[in-house]
Amino acid sequence: MKHSVSRNLINQGSTEKEMNLSLWPSVYFSSVVLCVKTRFKKKGINFQKVTANYILITTLFNSLISQTIFGQTQDADYKIEFVKSEFIFQNPPFKACHASTIAELSNKRLMTAWFGGSYEGAPDVGIWTSVYDDNEWSKPVELVSSSLNDSVKLPCWNPVLFKTAKGKLCLFYKQGKNPREWWGVVITSANDGKSWSAPVLLPKGFLGPIKNKPVQLPSGEILCPSSTESIGSDQWKAHMEITDETLSKWQTVAVDTSNVFGVIQPAILVHPNGKLQLLCRSRENCVVQSWSTDKGQHWSNLSKTEVPNPNSGIDAVTLSNGLHILVNNPLLKGQDWFNGRNVLNVMVSKDGIHWREVYVLEKEKEGEFSYPAIIQSSDGEVHITYTMNRTNIKHVVLNIDLKK
């Protein structure tokens, strides 16, 4: 049925220069070597004779600083097991896709969704889905069309799948000209997506989860991490939207109204004793955080974390073993919006404060590997989906645990 409608990288408070030095010492080392080579060349000195072991030294230095090769980082504390990696589809009926989401269905099945069309923001962009069953992904189906009526089309954005404690499958999405003027919509299913309700507009002023999945508390309350991008003033603000199983009662909770940091697209981590942590995409060259000790009713002022971020989407999850997992582009922003999205890593933390890179999902000189989504399925496996150069969605499965 189709519907219309690294590990301890930055100390808090570091300057950008300090952040860069702490993030990429190997890069700075190579830069220094390059400068020395240039000076020597100008003076007619043979650099290779002066430093015959230059390549060996560089290699050893890089190895000591970052023991990361493609795949698992060598780590004394965490056990990372690769299970599988695959593309969701082949030969899709759309030119571009982005912003995937993933949820577990019954009987170990999975569902993914993303927006797809001619290009991001094009009038033909709808919400597409695929179901993982019997070790393969189904052919993509356009579940939500961009058509509002016979003559009006507006693009769809950022689907978010979420299954409630009572088994209701929800697909939240946004529709509108752009992220500053869009509105929130939801469709629901009582049978794992075999059939869906008609689209329901969220109450005025509510957008639902903006990119990352909600978290449902033991009380039944559903916390939807959300944010807004203003028209004209270019302000980014994160906030929390709280609802219930019926999705009929909605409440907004502000997150730091000081506007010191421009943040969007929060992800929620769950700590012992009901403590919650928000991790947000920011313009600050790092992930920014906020904390709550009263089940999301109040949030602390925003502060920088030690994790670099080039103004790109993230996602995070707390595993059943208590570990916190973050998927992130661990670089700094550049002149173009896509700069820094060519590397995508998995990071682990025991406390949400100190993070280690433990797995490299993608690492290329160029490309866009971005907007990850992450869940833990009932069998303990960690499922990650993300954008592959706007032409496909990749699915990676890992097992992550503490070493015994």
N, C-alpha and C positions, 0 to 999 in steps of 0.2 A: 504494500500500500504506500503510495507516494503522497506526501503532504505538501501543501504550499503554505504558506505563511512561513687541593693537593696537600694536600697535606700541609697544615699549619702555615699557610702562605703569607697572610697579611695580618699584622697586629692592628687591632682597632685603633682608629685615629691616625693611621699612617698617612703621610702625604702621598700623592700620586707617584712621585719619584721613588720614595721608599717602597711603595707597593710594587712598582715595576722591578726594582732590584730584588725584592724578596720573592717575587713570582718567578722570574726567569733569570737566575744567576748564570745559567749556561749561555743564554742569549747575550748577556752583558759580557761574559768572558770572550765569546766569539767576536763581539763588536770591538772589544779592546784589542784583540789580536789583529783584526782587520785594520784598525787605526795604526797600529805599530807597523804592519806590513806596508801601509801607504807611506808613512814617514821614512821607513828604511829605503823604499823604492826611490823616493825623491832625492835621498842622499846617496844613492848608488850602492847601497849595502844589500847583499844577498840575504834575504830573510831566512831562506831555507837552510843556509849554512849556519846561521846564527842559532836557529831553533830547529834542528833536524828532527827532533821528536815532537814537533808542534801538533801533528795530527794525533799521535798517541796520547799526548797530554790532554787535548781537547776531548777525545773519546772517553778517557778515564774520568775527566772532570764531569762530563755530562752523565756518565754512568753513575757516579757517586751522588750527584745532585738529584737525578730523576731516573730511577731504575725501571722506568716504564718503557716497555716495548709494545708493539701493537698487541692488544689483548690485556692480559693480567699484569698488574704491577706487583713486583716482588714485595711482599709484606709479611712481617713476622706475626701480626695479630689476627689477620683475617684470611679466611679460606674462600676463594672465589672459584667457582666451577662453571665453565662454559657449557651450556646445554645445546643451544641451536641459534641460528641466525637465518632470516629469510625475508624476502620481499612479500608484501601482502598481495600484490596483483601483478599481472603481466598484460601489456597492451591495453591500458585503461581507455575508457571512452571519454576522457577529458585530457586537456593539455597540461594542467598544473594541479597540484594538490598540496595541502599543508594542514598543520594543527591537528594532529591525530589525538585520539583518546581511546582508552581500552578499559573493558570491564569483564569480570568473570560471570558466565552464565552457569546454569546447572549442568551436571554430568561432565565437568571438566572442559566445557566449551568456553570460548572467548568471543567477544565482539569488539571490533574496532570501528571507529567513525572518523571522518575527516571532512574538510571542505574541498570541493573540486570543481573546476570549470576552466574557462579560457585563461584566466589569470586571477590573482587575488584581487577582490573588489569588482570583478567583472559582473555584469548583470545576470549571467548564466550560472553563477557559482551556487551550488546546492550542497546538501549534506549527504555523503555517501557512507555506506556501511559494508562490512564483510564479517562473516562468522567463521571461527576456527572450530572445525569438528573433524574428528578422525584424521588428525595430523595434516590437514590442509585448509587453506582459506577459500571461502566461497567467492564466486564472481561478484565484483562490486555492484551494489544496487543503490540507486539514488532514492533515499528515503524521504528527503525534504527538498522540494523544488524551490527555486528562487521566485517563482511566479506568485504574486499576490492576487492577481486576477488575470483576465484575458489580455490585458494591455500593459500591466505594470509588473516589472521584475526588479527585485532588489537582492543584492548578494547576501548569502548566509556566511556566518563566521563561527569559528571556535566552538565546535561541538564538545560537550562534556557528558560522558556516560557515567551513570552511578546507579548501583542497585541497593535499595534500602534494606534494612534489617528484616522487614516483612516480605521481601522478595519483589517489590515493585521496581521495574527497570525504568530509569528516567534518562531521557536524552534532552539536555539543555543546549540551546544554541542562541546565537544572536542574529538579527537581521536588520539591515539598514545600509545607508550609503557608505558609512565608514565607522570606525570605532568611536568616534565622538558623537555620532547621531544614531547609533543602533539601539535596539530594544531587545529585551529578553523574552524568550519563548521556551516552552517545554512540551514534549510529548511523552507519554508513559505507556508501558506495556505490562500486562499481568501474566504474560506467557513467554517470557524471555525473548521478546522481539518478533514473535510470529505474527502478531497484529499490534497496532498502535492506536492510541487515542488521537482525536483531532488536536491540532496545535492549540495551546492555551497561552495567551499573553500573560507574562508575570505582572503583578501589580505595578502601577506607575511608579517609576523611580527605582525599580529593582531589575537587576540584570541576571541574577543567578550566578553560579560559578563561572568566572570569566574565562578561564583556561584550564585550570586544574580541578581535580575531583574534590567533592565535599568529604567531610568526615562526620560520621554519625556518632553521637555520644551515647553512653548507656541510658541516659534519660529519654532517648528517642529524638532529641533535637538534632537537626542536620545543619552543620556549619558549612556555608558556601563561601569559599575565598573569592573575593571579587575586587574590582577596581574600576575607576573611571578615568577617561582622558577628556579634558575640557575643550570646549570650542573657543578659539581666540587666545586664551591665556596660556594654553599649552601646559596645563598643570596635570600631573599624574598623582592619583590618590588611591591607596588601597583601603578597603573596608571589608567587614564581614557581614554577610546576610544569613540570618538564622531562620529556618523553617521547620516544619514537622513532616510526618509521613504523608499527610494529606496534601501537602504543598499549598495549603490554604491560608496559613498564618505566616506572616513575614515580618522580620525585624531587622533593622540596620544598626550596626555597631561601628563607630568610627575607629580608625587606627591612626593615631598621631596626626592631628590637624595642623601641626606647626608648619607643614610644607617645607621643612628643611631638606628632605629627600623627595625626589620624584620617583615613585614606585608603582608598579602594576603587577598583575598576574601572580598573586601569592599562592604558595603551597603550604599545607598544614602538616606539622609533625606533632606526634602525641608523646608526651613524656610521663614519667611516673607521677602518681598523685594528682592526675588530672591537669597537669601543666601542659600548655600548648605553645607552639612556636610557629610563627609565620616566617617563611623565607620568600623574598620578593625580587623580581627583576628590577633593575634600577639603571639610572644614568651615571652612577658613581664609580663605574669600573669594578664593582663588586656586588655580591648578593647582600641585600639589606634585610634585617630581621626585626621582629617584634615578639613580645611574650605576653601570655595571659595565664593568670593563676586562678581564674574564676569561671572556667568553662567557656571562655570566649566573650564574656560580657564586658570586659575592659581589657585594653591592650597597652603595653608600655610604649614609650617613645621609640621611634625607629633608630637603629644603630647599624653600623657597618659590621659585616662578618669578615673572616679571613679569606673568603672564597672569591676569586676573580670572576667577573661576568662582563661581557661586551655589550650590554643592553640587549640581551637575548632571552627568550623564554626558558624557564627551568621547570622541573617537577621534582617532588620528593615524597617519600613514604617512610613510615615507621614499621619495621618488620615485627613479626611475632616474637622473635628472639630479642627484641629491644633495640636493635641497631637502627640507625637512621641513615637512609640512602638518599643521595642527591644526584640528579643527572643534570649536567651543566656544561656549557661551553667555557672552558677555563682560561680564556684569553682576555685581552683588553680591547676596547672598541677602537675603530679606525675612522677614516674619513667617510667611508660608505657604510650604510646600515648593515650590510652582510659581512663586513670585516669581523673576524673573530669567531665566525661560525663554522670554520673548517676543521675544528677539533671538538670532539664530544666525549666527555669522560663520565665515569661513575665514581662517586665519592662516598665514603663511609664515615660515620661519627658515632661515638658512644654517648655523647652528651649534647650534640647539636651545636657545639662551639668549636671543637677541634676536629678538623676534617682531613681525611687522607684520600688521595687518588688511588683507586684499586683496580680500575679497569678502563681501558681505552676502547671506546666504541668506534670512533672514527678519528683519523689523523691524516690530513692531506694538506698540500700546499695551498690548494684552492678548493672551493666547494661550499655548499651549505648543508650542514647536518644539524638540525635545530628542532625546537619546540617539542621536547620529549614528553612522554607520558609514562608513568610507572605505577604498577600495582604488584602486590604479592597475592598469588592465587592460593586456594585452600590447601594445595599440596606443598606449599612452602616455596615454590619457584617464584622468581622475580621476573616479571614481564615488562619490557621496555619497547615502546614504539616511538618513532621519530621521522621527521621529514628528510628525504634523500634528494637534495637538489631540486626540490619542488616537482619532481616527476614520479616519485614513488614514496611509499611508507615502508619502513623497515621494522621488523619485529625481532628482538633479541631476548633470549631466555638465559638467565643465570641462577645459580645457587650462591647465596652469600651468607656466611656464618663466621663466628669466632673460631679461631684454631683452638683445639682442645689442649 
